[in-house]
């Protein structure tokens, strides 16, 4: 009786194994990086707490108790109160909403401008590329902080008009101070896109020489389709990494602006305004600086660890490890 030769493909031991995508390989490498994974979990948990928990707290961020005054942490007020008797935990979580939102939205603004600008410059090339990048060089020569302050001053009247318009509607009362926040989005996003544009341009200069780009041109695809459907998706690795590293830089800039009094207006607060208030009173009420400063420092550390981990995970050369 002839022996039956088993087909290895039928057993599923070889051919049934589906090849893993580069994104899945990057995810597995990121999970193996414990510091980056812990940093990402910390940021997600903190964002969830800042968004979900505040409505269930017994004290509002603006509720004052002048008779109570500044008190250290206790069973009633876990992180203590400020000189106006406002609960620091509530103000910290509400401030986290604003700081994280400014960091995320302003980074997305910078991402949109930088990717579009850099992709067009790199794809078109020639004199257009030279002109666009000289504009970037000129903007780089301007001091970022002063430039942002000038934008905030220039947008002051439009921001006040937006707030006045929102106050006409009672159901939009929770959006008080949104004009200042929108101004922060615009001012910070207007200066943080420069490095993103340079990174994307450098990647596009390499990608546009690939065979599939030449094939797309041969098929008669439009320039916009080639840029945004064929080139940009293939440079997302460095873009994602730089975006995660931009968020803490934006949060630092927002805190600095709030420290200078250019941030959100009272009774709203961000971590920057809380740190400013705590620094002014740190000798008498140290908890007003310790808790906001500690949370802010931990968040920046977690975001930087996550950014470093994503950089390593998306590095094609590390796939051989």
N, C-alpha and C positions, 0 to 999 in steps of 0.2 A: 504494500500500500504506500503510495507516494506520500512523503511528508508534506504537511501544509505549512507554507511559509507565511507567517503573519506579516501583514502590511503595517509598518510602524505608523503610517498616517491614520489607519483605522483605529488604533488604540488611543489616539488623542495625545500621545506623549510628546509628539514633536510638532506636527502641523497645526494642532488645535490651539497652540499658544499664540495668542494675538500679540503682535508687536506693540510695544508701548510708545505712546506719542512723546515728543520732546517735553510737552507741558506736564505730562504725568511723571516723567523722569525728574523734572525740576521740582515737582511737589514732593516726591520721595526724598530727594536730596535736602529739601528744606525741612522736612520732618526729622531727618537725622541730625540736623543742626539744632541742638536743644535750646541754646540761648535765643536763637532767632524764633523758634517755635513758641517759647515761653513769652518772648516779647510780643508776638502777634496775639497770643491769647490774652495777655494783660491789656493790650489796647482794645481788643474787642469787648472784654468784660467791662473795662472802664467806660467805654462808649455806651454800652447797654445800661449800665448803672446810671450814668448821667442823663440818659433819655427817659428811662422807665421809672426810676425811683423817686425823683423829686415830687411828683404829685401826691405821693403817699406819705411824705414827711409831715410831722405835726406842725412844723413852722415854715412859713414862707420866706423867700430870700429877702423880701422887703418889709417884713413884719418887724416893727421896732418896739422895744421895751426899755425906755429911757431909765426907768426905775431900776432895772436889772443892771444895765451898763455892761462893761466888759468883764466877763467871768471866765475862768479856766475851764477845761473839759470836765464834764460831770455826767451823771446818769441821765439828766434831762437833756443837756446839750453836749453831745458826745465830743465835739471838737471845740466847745466853748462858744462865746459870743463876742461881738466886737463892741466898740465904745457906745454904739447906739442900741445895743441889746439884740442885734440881729443874729440869728443862728448861723454859725460859720459853716456847718455841714451843708445846709441848704444853699448858701451862697457859693460854696465850693462846687457843688454838683451843677447848679445852674450856670456858674461861670465856666465849668467844663464843657457844657453844651456850646457856649459861644466860642471858646478857644478851639475846640475840636472842629466846629463847623467852619470857622475862619481858616484853620489850617487845611481842611479838606477842600473847601470850595475855592479858596484862593489858589491852591495847588492845581485844581482842575482848570481854573482860568489860565494859569501859566502853562499847563500842559496843552490846552487847546491852541493857544497862541504860538507857543514854541514849536509844537509838532507841525502845525500848518506852515509857519514861516520857514522853519528849517527844511521841511520836505520840498517846498517850492524852490528854495534857494539851491539845494543840492541837485534837484532834478533838472531845472532849467540850465544851471551852470553859466559859464561865460560872464558877460558884463552884468547880467542881472544878479548872478550870485555874488559878484564882487561888490555891487552897489548895496545889496541887502545886508551883507556881512559888515560893510563899513558903517552902516547905520547901527548895527549891533555894537561895533567897537566904540562908536561915539556915545551910545547909551551906557556902555560899561565905564566910560571915563567919568560919568556923573556920579557923585556920591549917593549911594542908594538911599540912605536914611533921609537926607535932605530932599531928594527927589520925591520920596513917598510923602514926606511932610507937606511939600508944595502941592502934591496932588490932593491930599486931604483938605488943605486950605481952599484949593480951587473948587472942590466938590462940596464945601460946607453948605452953601446956599441950596443946591439941589437936594442934598440930604435932608435939610430942614424942611423943605417943601414936601418931600416924600413923607416925612413923619407927620406933618400937618394934615396932609391928605388922608393918611391912615387913621388919624384921630377922629375923622368925621364919621367913621363906621364903628359902632360899638362892638360888633362881632370881631373886629380886628384889633381890639385893645391889647391882646397879648403880643402884638407885633410892635409895641412901643420901642423906639430906639433902633428899628430895623434900618432906617436910613443911614445911620452911622456904620452899621455892620456892612451894608452894601458898599459904602464908601471904602471900608477896609478891604473888601473883596477886590474892588477895582484897583485901589492904590497898590496893594501888595502884588496882585497878579500882574500889574503893569510893569514890574521890575524883575520878577522872578522867572520870566520866560526866556531870558537871554541865554543862560547856560543850556537850557533845554534845546533851544534852536541850534546852538553849535553842535550839541551831541547828535541830534537828528540829522543835521546836514552831513556830518561826517559819515554816519551810517548809510545815508541815502547815496552818497558818492560811490560807495562800494556796491550797494545792492543794485543800483540802476545798470550796472555792467553785466548782470547775470543774464543767462540765456532766456529765462522765462519772461524777463522784461522786454528783451528783443522780440520774442515771440508775440507778446501782447501788442507791441507796436506794429508788427507785421500784420496782425489780424485787424488792425485799424481802430483799436480802442482809443478813446479820448485821453488826453493828458490827465484830467481830473480822475478818471477811473483808474488809470495806471498808478497814480500817486496814492490814492486813498484805499484802493482795493487790492493792490499788488505789492506796493512798496512799504507803506506804513505798517501793515500787519506783520511784516517781516523785520521790523526794527523795534517791536514792542518790548523786547527783553530789556535793553538798556533804558527805555523810556519808563517802564514800570519801576525799575530799580531807582532811577533818579527821582521819580515822583515820591517814592517812600522816603527818600532822604530830603526832599524839598519840604514835606509837611512839617517836620520839626523846625526847619529853618524859618518857615512862615510863622509858626507858633511863637518862636523866639522874637521875630520882628513885631508881631502883634502885641506881645507882652511889653516890648520896649516902647512901642507907641502908646500903649495904655499907661506905662510908667511915666511917660511925658505928658499924660493928660489928653492924648489924641485918640484914645480908645472909646469904648462904649460909655454912655452917660449913665449916671446914677438914676434910679436904684439898681439898674442892671450892672452886672460885674463880669469880668473875665478873670482868668488866673493872673493876668498881668496887673489888673487893677487891685486885686486882692494882695498880691505881692507888694505893690506900691504902698497900699495902706498899712500892711504889716511892717514894712521897712521903716515907715515913719514912726511906728509905735513899738518897735521891737524891744526897747529897753524896759518898758512897763508891761507890755502884753506880748511876750515872745511867741505864744501859740498862733497869733494872727499871721506870722511869717513862716513858722515852722511847717504847718500843715499845707498851705497852698504851695510853698516852695518845694516841699518834699514830693507832693503829688506831681507837680510840674516837672521836676527833675527826673522822677521815675518814668513819666510818660515819654519824655525826650529820649531817655536811655533805651526804653523799649522800642521806640520807633527807629532809632539808629541801629539797634541789634537786628530788627526785622529787615531793614534796608540792606545791611551787610549780608544777612542770610540769603536774601533774594538775589543779591549780586553773585554770590557763590553758586546758588542753585541754578541760575539762568546762564551761567558761564558754560559755554559748550565744551571748553577744554576740561572741565571738571567731570564731564560725563564718562571719562575713562577711569575715574577713581572707583 
